[in-house]
Amino acid sequence: MIKLPKFINDYRKLEPQILSVIIAEFFIQMVNATFMNILPLYMTREGYSDQQIALFIMFRFLGVFILAIPLGQLIKGRRLANYFYLSSIFVPLFGLLIILAFALKIPWLIYTSLLLWGASFTFMQIPISPFILRNAAKENQTAGIALSYSTWSFGGILSGVLIFILDAINPTLFNERNVLIIFCLLGFSGVFFLMHTKFNENLAEPLHQGEIKPITAKPTNWFIITKALIPTLIIATGAGLTIPFISLFFEKVHHLDKGGFSIISSIAAVLVAWAAMLVPRIKQEVGYKIAIPTTQSLAVVSLIALATTQLYNQYNIALYIAIICYLLRQPLMNMAGPMTTEVVLKYVGRSNQEITSALTSAIWSGSWVLSGYLVSLMLGIHLPFVSIFLITSALYAFGVFMYYLLIVDYTKKEKEGSIEI
């Protein structure tokens, strides 16, 4: 009999409705991971320049930015299950529209489909953390958030392995366009799990029948929300300069094709998933104050080493060093995500969680819109990837310091008993 790792026990007690939503999120993230890695390559094959690709990618995040804050206000105190259905249907549907738009080379359809595709993600990514905090037992909250974060990794694992296999079978038949279509069709599977789940949600702020606004709604504390989200803003801005362009970095600098990069991404996703699943144990053993800054600082060092491989990419060893650094950077940076989310949402209090989750998505997307535009300008003046990635490293380092200050304040408030659990 196979003996499962001890940390798996942290996830066995998760409520069925939370597990179903996380499974639906997995299928959405599988589509997301595939498009993140393959769409830039597909656009390259269709004849678009690096600068144009950066601009197109920007529109995906613009869609999230536009819808995030209105959605955060709308869902406050409301049932959230229906929003998960919207995301599970529209993410793969608009993904197919994106593929069609690029095949037909219709600019207005490209921009519109990318905008709507990005907006579709908000119906899952904004409500899911408040949903977990509302409906999970106190002892399951960290595990629920960690597992939700792991869906990106598990989606990337399946995506990377399948792309590698399909590429090995027939790279011509399973070209970039056909691979994207296959994963869009697989993405609809999340609807099945939602349909077979009985949702029994707890409402943080219950509504009277027929009323629009929550009857117990407290005023939004903008000061504490702003204070909590400053580190996120800094980290997100840096990430936007790098994450969407990693596949281009490996192709342009190290000449790694889609099959090779997909298997590397799959390995990285395994490491990220493993690291994220360890988060409840790590939090229990060392606490936020050590775990978050340490993992993020090591990730910054790895990113600097990754970036500088461009300076000696004429040597074969540069590719191997870049791969190792990428495989180190991914789990180290991502395993802090569940912990920072939990810290921020508990720091702002229950009445501010929905709008904080929405603002977090808006910040990430808005920063990536700005960063995408900046990258398009940087690539337009032929600034090398190493310079762009080093700018990201500097922003990350500053963001890590700001997270440390926030955690110190959180710990102080927790000891005073002013943190709502």
C-alpha positions as CSV (number, residue, x, y, z in Angstrom):
1,M,0.0,0.0,0.0
2,I,1.3,3.4,-1.0
3,K,2.0,5.7,1.9
4,L,0.9,9.3,1.2
5,P,3.0,12.2,2.4
6,K,1.9,13.5,5.8
7,F,1.0,17.0,4.5
8,I,-1.8,15.4,2.4
9,N,-3.8,15.0,5.6
10,D,-4.1,18.8,5.7
11,Y,-6.4,18.6,2.7
12,R,-8.6,15.6,3.5
13,K,-11.0,17.5,5.7
14,L,-11.8,20.2,3.1
15,E,-15.5,20.7,2.6
16,P,-17.0,19.1,-0.6
17,Q,-18.3,22.4,-2.0
18,I,-14.9,23.9,-1.6
19,L,-13.2,21.0,-3.3
20,S,-15.6,21.2,-6.2
21,V,-14.9,24.9,-6.8
22,I,-11.2,24.3,-6.6
23,I,-11.5,21.5,-9.2
24,A,-13.4,23.9,-11.5
25,E,-10.7,26.4,-10.9
26,F,-8.1,23.8,-11.9
27,F,-9.7,23.4,-15.4
28,I,-9.7,27.2,-15.8
29,Q,-6.0,27.4,-14.8
30,M,-5.2,24.6,-17.2
31,V,-6.5,26.8,-20.0
32,N,-4.7,29.8,-18.5
33,A,-1.3,28.0,-18.3
34,T,-1.5,26.7,-21.8
35,F,-2.3,30.2,-23.2
36,M,0.4,31.8,-21.1
37,N,3.1,29.4,-22.6
38,I,1.8,28.8,-26.1
39,L,-0.1,31.9,-27.2
40,P,3.0,34.1,-27.5
41,L,4.5,31.3,-29.7
42,Y,1.3,31.0,-31.8
43,M,1.4,34.8,-32.3
44,T,5.0,34.6,-33.4
45,R,4.1,31.9,-36.0
46,E,1.3,34.1,-37.3
47,G,3.9,36.8,-38.0
48,Y,3.4,39.2,-35.1
49,S,6.5,41.0,-33.6
50,D,7.6,40.8,-30.0
51,Q,6.3,44.3,-29.5
52,Q,2.9,43.5,-30.9
53,I,2.7,40.3,-28.7
54,A,3.4,42.4,-25.6
55,L,0.6,44.8,-26.6
56,F,-1.9,42.0,-27.2
57,I,-1.1,40.3,-23.9
58,M,-1.8,43.6,-22.2
59,F,-5.4,43.5,-23.3
60,R,-6.0,40.2,-21.5
61,F,-5.1,41.9,-18.2
62,L,-7.0,45.1,-19.1
63,G,-10.2,43.0,-19.1
64,V,-9.6,41.9,-15.5
65,F,-8.7,45.4,-14.5
66,I,-11.9,46.9,-15.8
67,L,-14.3,44.3,-14.2
68,A,-12.5,43.6,-10.9
69,I,-13.6,46.5,-8.7
70,P,-17.3,46.6,-9.8
71,L,-17.4,42.8,-9.3
72,G,-15.8,43.1,-5.8
73,Q,-18.6,45.6,-4.8
74,L,-21.3,43.4,-6.4
75,I,-20.4,40.2,-4.6
76,K,-20.2,41.6,-1.1
77,G,-22.5,39.6,1.1
78,R,-23.9,37.6,-1.8
79,R,-23.9,34.0,-2.8
80,L,-20.9,33.2,-5.0
81,A,-21.5,29.9,-6.7
82,N,-23.1,31.3,-9.8
83,Y,-20.0,33.4,-10.5
84,F,-17.9,30.2,-10.7
85,Y,-20.2,28.9,-13.4
86,L,-19.7,32.1,-15.5
87,S,-15.9,31.7,-15.4
88,S,-16.0,28.0,-16.2
89,I,-18.1,28.6,-19.3
90,F,-16.6,31.9,-20.7
91,V,-12.9,31.3,-20.1
92,P,-12.7,28.4,-22.6
93,L,-15.3,30.0,-24.9
94,F,-13.5,33.3,-25.3
95,G,-10.2,31.3,-25.6
96,L,-11.6,29.7,-28.8
97,L,-12.6,33.2,-30.0
98,I,-9.0,34.4,-29.5
99,I,-7.7,31.6,-31.6
100,L,-10.2,32.4,-34.4
101,A,-9.4,36.1,-34.2
102,F,-5.7,35.5,-34.7
103,A,-6.3,32.9,-37.5
104,L,-8.5,35.5,-39.3
105,K,-6.1,38.4,-38.4
106,I,-9.0,40.7,-37.5
107,P,-7.5,43.4,-35.1
108,W,-10.8,44.5,-33.5
109,L,-11.8,40.9,-32.8
110,I,-8.3,40.1,-31.3
111,Y,-8.6,43.0,-28.9
112,T,-12.2,42.3,-28.0
113,S,-11.7,38.6,-27.4
114,L,-8.6,39.1,-25.3
115,L,-10.5,41.7,-23.2
116,L,-13.5,39.5,-22.7
117,W,-11.3,36.5,-22.0
118,G,-9.4,38.4,-19.2
119,A,-12.7,39.6,-17.7
120,S,-14.0,36.0,-17.6
121,F,-11.3,35.0,-15.1
122,T,-12.5,37.5,-12.5
123,F,-15.7,35.5,-11.9
124,M,-13.4,32.8,-10.4
125,Q,-10.3,34.5,-9.1
126,I,-12.1,37.3,-7.2
127,P,-14.7,35.3,-5.3
128,I,-12.8,32.1,-4.5
129,S,-10.7,33.3,-1.6
130,P,-13.6,35.0,0.2
131,F,-15.7,31.9,-0.6
132,I,-13.1,29.7,1.1
133,L,-12.8,31.9,4.2
134,R,-16.6,32.1,4.5
135,N,-17.3,28.4,4.1
136,A,-14.2,26.5,5.4
137,A,-13.7,25.6,9.1
138,K,-11.0,27.8,10.7
139,E,-8.5,24.9,10.7
140,N,-9.1,24.3,6.9
141,Q,-8.7,27.9,5.7
142,T,-5.0,27.8,5.0
143,A,-5.3,24.4,3.3
144,G,-8.2,25.6,1.1
145,I,-6.3,28.8,0.0
146,A,-3.1,26.8,-0.6
147,L,-4.9,24.2,-2.7
148,S,-6.6,26.9,-4.7
149,Y,-3.2,28.4,-5.4
150,S,-2.0,25.0,-6.4
151,T,-4.5,24.8,-9.3
152,W,-2.3,27.0,-11.4
153,S,0.5,24.5,-10.9
154,F,-1.5,21.4,-11.4
155,G,-3.0,23.0,-14.5
156,G,0.5,23.7,-15.7
157,I,1.6,20.2,-15.0
158,L,-1.1,18.6,-17.1
159,S,-0.8,21.2,-19.8
160,G,3.0,20.8,-20.0
161,V,3.0,17.0,-20.1
162,L,0.2,16.8,-22.7
163,I,1.8,19.4,-24.9
164,F,5.1,17.6,-24.8
165,I,3.4,14.3,-25.7
166,L,1.4,15.8,-28.5
167,D,4.5,17.6,-29.9
168,A,6.4,14.3,-29.8
169,I,3.6,12.4,-31.6
170,N,3.2,14.9,-34.5
171,P,4.4,18.5,-34.1
172,T,2.8,19.5,-37.4
173,L,-0.6,18.2,-36.6
174,F,-0.5,19.4,-33.0
175,N,0.8,22.9,-33.8
176,E,0.3,25.9,-31.5
177,R,-3.2,26.6,-32.8
178,N,-4.5,23.1,-32.5
179,V,-3.0,22.7,-29.0
180,L,-4.8,25.8,-27.8
181,I,-8.1,24.5,-29.3
182,I,-7.7,21.1,-27.5
183,F,-7.1,22.8,-24.1
184,C,-10.1,25.2,-24.6
185,L,-12.4,22.2,-25.1
186,L,-10.9,20.5,-22.0
187,G,-11.5,23.7,-20.1
188,F,-15.3,23.2,-20.2
189,S,-15.0,20.2,-17.9
190,G,-15.2,22.4,-14.8
191,V,-18.9,23.0,-15.4
192,F,-19.6,19.3,-14.8
193,F,-18.1,19.4,-11.3
194,L,-20.1,22.6,-10.4
195,M,-23.3,21.1,-11.7
196,H,-22.9,18.0,-9.4
197,T,-22.3,20.0,-6.3
198,K,-24.8,21.0,-3.7
199,F,-23.8,24.5,-2.5
200,N,-24.7,25.6,1.0
201,E,-22.9,28.9,1.4
202,N,-22.4,31.0,4.6
203,L,-23.0,34.7,4.0
204,A,-20.8,37.0,5.9
205,E,-23.4,39.8,5.5
206,P,-26.9,38.2,5.0
207,L,-29.5,39.9,2.8
208,H,-33.2,40.5,3.5
209,Q,-35.4,39.0,0.8
210,G,-35.5,41.3,-2.2
211,E,-32.9,43.7,-0.9
212,I,-29.9,44.8,-3.0
213,K,-27.5,45.9,-0.3
214,P,-26.3,43.8,2.7
215,I,-28.2,44.9,5.8
216,T,-25.2,44.6,8.1
217,A,-22.7,46.1,5.6
218,K,-19.9,48.0,7.4
219,P,-18.2,51.0,5.7
220,T,-15.2,50.1,3.6
221,N,-11.9,50.9,5.5
222,W,-9.9,52.2,2.6
223,F,-6.9,53.2,4.7
224,I,-6.3,49.7,6.0
225,I,-7.0,48.2,2.5
226,T,-4.5,50.5,0.9
227,K,-1.9,49.7,3.5
228,A,-2.4,46.0,3.0
229,L,-2.1,46.1,-0.8
230,I,1.0,48.3,-1.2
231,P,3.4,45.2,-1.2
232,T,1.1,43.5,-3.7
233,L,1.2,46.5,-6.1
234,I,5.0,46.5,-6.1
235,I,5.4,42.7,-6.6
236,A,2.7,42.7,-9.3
237,T,4.4,45.5,-11.3
238,G,7.6,43.6,-11.3
239,A,6.0,40.3,-12.2
240,G,4.2,41.9,-15.2
241,L,7.6,42.7,-16.7
242,T,8.7,39.1,-16.6
243,I,6.1,36.3,-16.2
244,P,4.2,36.7,-19.5
245,F,7.4,36.8,-21.5
246,I,9.3,33.8,-20.0
247,S,8.6,31.5,-22.9
248,L,9.9,34.2,-25.3
249,F,13.0,34.6,-23.2
250,F,13.8,30.9,-23.5
251,E,13.0,30.9,-27.2
252,K,14.8,34.1,-28.2
253,V,17.8,33.9,-25.8
254,H,18.3,30.1,-25.5
255,H,16.5,28.8,-28.6
256,L,14.2,26.4,-26.7
257,D,11.1,25.4,-28.7
258,K,7.6,24.9,-27.4
259,G,8.0,21.2,-26.6
260,G,11.2,21.8,-24.6
261,F,9.8,24.8,-22.7
262,S,6.5,23.0,-22.0
263,I,8.3,20.1,-20.3
264,I,10.4,22.5,-18.3
265,S,7.2,24.4,-17.3
266,S,5.6,21.2,-16.3
267,I,8.5,20.3,-14.0
268,A,8.4,23.8,-12.5
269,A,4.7,23.4,-12.0
270,V,5.3,20.1,-10.1
271,L,7.7,21.9,-7.8
272,V,5.3,24.8,-7.3
273,A,2.4,22.5,-6.5
274,W,4.5,20.6,-4.0
275,A,5.8,23.8,-2.4
276,A,2.2,25.2,-2.2
277,M,0.9,22.1,-0.7
278,L,3.5,22.3,2.1
279,V,2.3,25.8,3.0
280,P,0.0,24.8,5.9
281,R,2.9,22.9,7.6
282,I,5.4,25.7,6.9
283,K,3.1,28.3,8.4
284,Q,2.6,26.1,11.4
285,E,6.3,25.5,11.9
286,V,7.9,28.9,11.3
287,G,5.1,31.4,10.9
288,Y,4.5,34.1,8.3
289,K,7.3,36.4,9.6
290,I,10.1,34.0,8.5
291,A,8.4,31.9,5.7
292,I,7.2,34.8,3.5
293,P,10.4,37.0,3.3
294,T,12.8,34.0,3.2
295,T,11.1,32.3,0.2
296,Q,10.6,35.5,-1.7
297,S,14.2,36.7,-1.1
298,L,15.6,33.4,-2.4
299,A,13.3,33.8,-5.5
300,V,14.8,37.2,-6.2
301,V,18.3,35.8,-6.2
302,S,17.2,33.0,-8.6
303,L,15.6,35.5,-10.9
304,I,18.8,37.6,-11.1
305,A,20.8,34.5,-11.9
306,L,18.3,33.5,-14.6
307,A,18.4,37.0,-16.2
308,T,22.2,37.2,-16.4
309,T,22.4,33.9,-18.4
310,Q,21.7,36.2,-21.5
311,L,25.1,37.7,-21.0
312,Y,26.8,34.4,-21.8
313,N,24.2,32.6,-23.8
314,Q,26.7,31.7,-26.5
315,Y,27.9,28.9,-24.1
316,N,25.8,25.7,-23.8
317,I,25.9,25.8,-20.0
318,A,23.9,29.0,-20.0
319,L,20.7,27.2,-21.0
320,Y,21.1,24.6,-18.1
321,I,21.8,27.4,-15.6
322,A,18.7,29.3,-16.8
323,I,16.6,26.1,-16.5
324,I,17.8,25.5,-12.9
325,C,17.2,29.1,-11.9
326,Y,13.8,29.0,-13.4
327,L,13.0,25.8,-11.5
328,L,14.1,27.3,-8.3
329,R,12.4,30.7,-8.8
330,Q,9.0,29.3,-9.5
331,P,8.3,27.4,-6.3
332,L,10.1,29.8,-4.0
333,M,8.1,32.8,-5.3
334,N,4.7,31.1,-5.6
335,M,4.7,29.3,-2.3
336,A,4.4,32.7,-0.5
337,G,1.2,33.4,-2.4
338,P,-1.3,31.5,-0.2
339,M,0.3,32.9,2.9
340,T,0.3,36.6,1.7
341,T,-3.3,36.2,0.6
342,E,-4.4,34.9,4.0
343,V,-2.4,37.6,5.8
344,V,-3.9,40.4,3.6
345,L,-7.5,39.2,3.8
346,K,-7.4,38.6,7.6
347,Y,-5.6,41.9,8.1
348,V,-8.3,44.0,6.4
349,G,-11.2,42.2,8.3
350,R,-14.3,40.3,7.1
351,S,-16.2,43.3,5.9
352,N,-13.4,44.3,3.5
353,Q,-12.4,40.9,2.1
354,E,-14.4,40.9,-1.1
355,I,-13.3,44.4,-2.2
356,T,-9.7,43.6,-1.2
357,S,-9.8,40.4,-3.3
358,A,-11.2,42.5,-6.2
359,L,-8.5,45.1,-5.8
360,T,-5.8,42.5,-5.6
361,S,-7.0,41.2,-9.0
362,A,-7.2,44.8,-10.3
363,I,-3.7,45.6,-9.1
364,W,-2.2,42.5,-10.7
365,S,-4.0,43.0,-13.9
366,G,-3.6,46.8,-14.0
367,S,0.1,46.4,-13.2
368,W,0.5,43.8,-15.9
369,V,-1.3,46.1,-18.4
370,L,1.2,48.9,-17.5
371,S,4.1,46.4,-17.5
372,G,3.0,44.9,-20.8
373,Y,3.0,48.4,-22.4
374,L,6.4,49.1,-20.9
375,V,7.8,45.9,-22.1
376,S,6.5,46.6,-25.6
377,L,8.3,49.9,-25.5
378,M,11.5,48.3,-24.1
379,L,11.5,45.6,-26.8
380,G,10.8,48.4,-29.3
381,I,14.0,50.1,-28.4
382,H,15.8,46.7,-28.4
383,L,16.4,46.6,-24.6
384,P,17.6,43.0,-23.8
385,F,15.6,40.7,-21.6
386,V,18.4,40.7,-19.0
387,S,17.7,44.4,-18.3
388,I,14.0,43.9,-18.1
389,F,14.3,41.0,-15.7
390,L,16.8,42.8,-13.5
391,I,14.3,45.7,-13.1
392,T,11.8,43.0,-12.0
393,S,14.3,41.8,-9.4
394,A,14.7,45.3,-7.9
395,L,10.9,45.7,-7.6
396,Y,10.6,42.2,-6.1
397,A,13.3,43.1,-3.4
398,F,11.4,46.3,-2.4
399,G,8.1,44.4,-2.3
400,V,9.6,41.7,-0.1
401,F,10.6,44.4,2.4
402,M,7.2,46.0,2.4
403,Y,5.6,42.5,3.0
404,Y,7.9,42.1,6.0
405,L,6.6,45.4,7.5
406,L,3.0,44.4,6.9
407,I,3.6,41.0,8.6
408,V,5.1,42.7,11.6
409,D,2.0,44.9,11.9
410,Y,-0.3,41.9,11.4
411,T,1.5,39.9,14.2
412,K,1.2,42.9,16.5
413,K,-2.5,43.3,15.8
414,E,-3.0,39.5,16.2
415,K,-1.5,39.6,19.7
416,E,-3.8,42.5,20.6
417,G,-6.8,40.5,19.4
418,S,-7.8,42.9,16.7
419,I,-7.5,40.5,13.8
420,E,-10.8,38.8,12.8
421,I,-10.3,35.1,12.3
